Amino acid sequence: MLIKQSDYHRIYKVINSLLINENAGPAVASMCFSTFGAFILEHHYKLKAKPKGGLAAYNLDGKRILFADHREDGYVSGAGENFHCWIEADGWALDFMAPAFCDNASDLQLPSRMFQRPLSSMAPSINDLTKSGDFFYQSEPDAMSRRFADWRKNPMIGDLATVATNWFRKSPKQMQSSIAARDQYGNSKTIPLTGNALLGAW
């Protein structure tokens, strides 16, 4: 493993808590989990962590999950609206959104688990997801750079990434159970640290 499961859980919870406070939808959440997660990994672990985006496919407990658009030629693409984001760092793939998959699609009924796998274990194609934990990514750099360029123009994004990085602490250090933040109108509010309990790893 690149990072301990306890630290993975903390990173997920920090980002999840901020996103709940912002009422973020799944597409924005995916971008935040990858961008903020990479920021935390670089700051606290000195890893070269890169957010990636495009087509993502998983076999989780026998359920096939596909983030992609179907094209007219019968193929699928991760360059459209149904994209997903993950992180690549030191030969590992991390998806800090994985514990929240069941929150975004209640019909999935998946347990909340860590997703942290060596990139070398990635399936050779989208058709080779034979066992639980198998995954396949196809990065779409051009589409993601366009999407991220517009998204990053929002000054709030950088602020939230900084808040996430400052809130996170490696275990066994104590983490604050909540933080105080101001909304766009200057009103102070408390953001509690919240997230699903982890039931192991994929």
C-alpha positions as CSV (number, residue, x, y, z in Angstrom):
1,M,0.0,0.0,0.0
2,L,1.1,3.5,-0.7
3,I,-0.7,5.0,2.4
4,K,-2.2,3.3,5.4
5,Q,-5.9,2.5,5.3
6,S,-6.5,4.7,8.3
7,D,-5.0,7.7,6.5
8,Y,-6.9,6.9,3.3
9,H,-10.1,7.0,5.4
10,R,-9.2,10.3,6.9
11,I,-8.5,11.9,3.5
12,Y,-11.8,10.6,2.2
13,K,-13.7,12.0,5.3
14,V,-12.1,15.4,5.1
15,I,-13.0,15.9,1.4
16,N,-16.4,14.3,1.9
17,S,-17.2,16.7,4.7
18,L,-16.3,19.7,2.6
19,L,-18.3,18.4,-0.3
20,I,-21.4,17.8,1.8
21,N,-21.1,21.3,3.1
22,E,-21.0,22.6,-0.5
23,N,-23.8,20.3,-1.8
24,A,-21.5,19.1,-4.5
25,G,-22.9,16.8,-7.2
26,P,-21.2,13.6,-8.3
27,A,-19.2,15.2,-11.2
28,V,-17.8,18.0,-9.1
29,A,-17.2,15.5,-6.2
30,S,-15.1,13.3,-8.5
31,M,-12.9,16.3,-9.5
32,C,-12.6,17.4,-5.8
33,F,-11.8,14.0,-4.5
34,S,-8.9,13.6,-7.0
35,T,-7.6,17.2,-6.9
36,F,-7.8,17.7,-3.1
37,G,-6.6,14.2,-2.5
38,A,-3.5,14.7,-4.8
39,F,-2.9,18.0,-3.0
40,I,-2.9,16.3,0.4
41,L,-0.6,13.5,-0.8
42,E,1.9,16.0,-2.2
43,H,1.8,18.2,0.9
44,H,1.8,15.5,3.7
45,Y,3.6,12.6,1.9
46,K,5.8,14.5,-0.6
47,L,4.4,12.2,-3.4
48,K,4.1,13.2,-7.0
49,A,0.4,12.7,-7.1
50,K,-1.5,13.5,-10.3
51,P,-5.3,13.8,-10.7
52,K,-6.4,11.9,-13.8
53,G,-9.8,11.8,-15.5
54,G,-11.6,10.0,-18.2
55,L,-13.2,6.5,-18.6
56,A,-13.2,4.4,-15.4
57,A,-14.6,0.9,-15.0
58,Y,-14.7,-1.2,-11.8
59,N,-15.8,-4.7,-10.8
60,L,-16.9,-4.2,-7.2
61,D,-18.5,-7.3,-5.5
62,G,-19.4,-8.6,-8.9
63,K,-21.2,-5.3,-9.9
64,R,-19.8,-3.6,-13.0
65,I,-19.5,0.1,-12.6
66,L,-18.8,2.2,-15.7
67,F,-18.1,5.9,-15.9
68,A,-18.3,6.6,-19.6
69,D,-20.5,7.8,-22.5
70,H,-21.6,5.4,-25.2
71,R,-20.6,6.6,-28.7
72,E,-22.5,6.1,-32.0
73,D,-19.8,3.7,-33.2
74,G,-20.6,1.3,-30.3
75,Y,-17.5,2.2,-28.3
76,V,-17.4,4.1,-25.0
77,S,-15.5,7.3,-24.1
78,G,-14.5,9.1,-21.0
79,A,-14.3,12.5,-22.7
80,G,-18.0,13.3,-22.3
81,E,-20.2,14.1,-19.3
82,N,-20.0,10.7,-17.7
83,F,-16.4,10.9,-16.7
84,H,-14.6,9.9,-13.5
85,C,-11.4,11.1,-11.8
86,W,-8.8,9.3,-9.8
87,I,-5.2,9.8,-8.7
88,E,-2.0,8.2,-9.9
89,A,1.1,8.4,-7.6
90,D,4.3,6.4,-7.5
91,G,2.8,3.6,-9.6
92,W,-0.4,3.4,-7.6
93,A,-4.0,4.3,-8.4
94,L,-6.1,5.8,-5.6
95,D,-9.8,6.7,-5.7
96,F,-10.8,8.6,-2.6
97,M,-14.4,8.8,-3.9
98,A,-14.8,5.0,-3.8
99,P,-16.3,4.9,-0.2
100,A,-19.0,7.3,-1.4
101,F,-20.0,5.3,-4.5
102,C,-23.1,4.0,-2.6
103,D,-24.1,7.6,-1.7
104,N,-24.2,8.7,-5.3
105,A,-26.1,5.6,-6.6
106,S,-28.3,4.1,-3.9
107,D,-29.3,1.2,-6.1
108,L,-25.7,0.0,-6.1
109,Q,-25.9,-1.1,-2.4
110,L,-22.1,-1.4,-2.2
111,P,-20.1,-1.4,1.0
112,S,-17.8,1.5,1.6
113,R,-14.2,0.3,1.0
114,M,-10.8,1.7,0.2
115,F,-9.7,1.7,-3.4
116,Q,-5.9,1.8,-3.6
117,R,-4.3,-0.6,-6.1
118,P,-1.0,-0.8,-8.0
119,L,-1.4,0.5,-11.6
120,S,0.4,-2.7,-12.7
121,S,-2.7,-4.7,-11.6
122,M,-5.0,-2.8,-13.9
123,A,-7.0,-5.0,-16.3
124,P,-5.8,-5.0,-19.9
125,S,-9.2,-3.8,-21.2
126,I,-12.7,-2.8,-20.1
127,N,-13.8,-6.3,-21.0
128,D,-11.4,-8.0,-18.6
129,L,-13.0,-7.1,-15.2
130,T,-13.5,-10.7,-14.1
131,K,-13.1,-10.5,-10.3
132,S,-14.0,-8.0,-7.6
133,G,-11.5,-5.2,-7.3
134,D,-10.6,-5.3,-11.0
135,F,-10.4,-1.9,-12.6
136,F,-9.6,-0.2,-15.9
137,Y,-8.8,3.4,-16.6
138,Q,-8.5,5.3,-19.8
139,S,-7.2,8.8,-19.3
140,E,-8.7,11.6,-21.5
141,P,-6.1,14.4,-21.0
142,D,-7.5,16.9,-23.5
143,A,-11.1,16.7,-22.3
144,M,-10.0,16.9,-18.6
145,S,-7.7,19.8,-19.1
146,R,-10.6,21.7,-20.7
147,R,-12.9,20.7,-17.8
148,F,-10.4,21.5,-15.1
149,A,-9.4,24.8,-16.7
150,D,-12.9,26.2,-16.3
151,W,-13.4,24.6,-12.9
152,R,-10.2,25.9,-11.4
153,K,-11.2,29.5,-12.3
154,N,-13.5,29.3,-9.3
155,P,-11.5,30.9,-6.4
156,M,-13.3,28.7,-3.9
157,I,-11.7,25.5,-5.3
158,G,-8.2,26.6,-4.2
159,D,-9.5,27.7,-0.8
160,L,-11.2,24.3,-0.2
161,A,-8.1,22.4,-1.2
162,T,-6.1,24.4,1.3
163,V,-8.7,23.8,4.0
164,A,-8.6,20.0,3.3
165,T,-4.8,19.9,3.5
166,N,-4.8,21.9,6.7
167,W,-7.5,19.8,8.3
168,F,-5.9,16.4,7.5
169,R,-3.5,14.8,10.0
170,K,-1.7,11.5,9.6
171,S,-2.7,8.9,12.1
172,P,-2.1,8.5,15.0
173,K,-2.2,12.3,15.3
174,Q,-5.5,13.7,16.5
175,M,-7.7,15.3,13.9
176,Q,-10.3,18.0,14.7
177,S,-13.8,16.6,14.7
178,S,-15.0,19.8,13.0
179,I,-13.8,23.0,11.6
180,A,-15.2,26.5,11.5
181,A,-15.6,28.1,8.0
182,R,-17.2,31.1,6.5
183,D,-19.7,31.0,3.6
184,Q,-19.8,33.3,0.7
185,Y,-21.8,35.9,2.7
186,G,-19.3,35.9,5.6
187,N,-21.4,33.9,7.9
188,S,-19.5,31.5,10.2
189,K,-20.6,27.8,10.2
190,T,-19.2,24.6,11.6
191,I,-18.4,21.7,9.3
192,P,-18.3,18.3,11.1
193,L,-15.9,15.5,10.0
194,T,-18.2,12.9,8.5
195,G,-18.1,9.9,6.2
196,N,-18.9,6.2,5.9
197,A,-17.0,3.7,8.0
198,L,-14.6,1.6,5.9
199,L,-15.3,-2.1,5.5
200,G,-11.9,-3.1,4.2
201,A,-10.5,-2.6,0.7
202,W,-11.4,-3.6,-2.8
